[in-house]
């Protein structure tokens, strides 16, 4: 299930699961988990037009295959 233009910063997939959403300053923040690679990241979307329109912060890299 896609979430608009949000893509995983690790692998580029749009197959994401939103974990939680909150507001921070001028931004609406959603934490996602990628269903393809397992990476966790936050997407910041500006709701005011001030500052950057959107950006990503990587939280947990995708798991490595070597265990």
Long-range contacts (C-beta under 8 A, 24 or more apart in sequence): 3-30, 3-32, 6-30, 6-32, 6-43, 8-32, 8-34, 8-36, 8-37, 8-39, 8-41, 9-39, 9-41, 9-56, 9-58, 10-34, 10-37, 10-39, 10-41, 10-58, 10-61, 10-62, 11-36, 11-37, 11-39, 11-62, 13-37, 23-47, 26-50, 26-51, 31-59, 34-62, 37-62, 38-62, 38-63
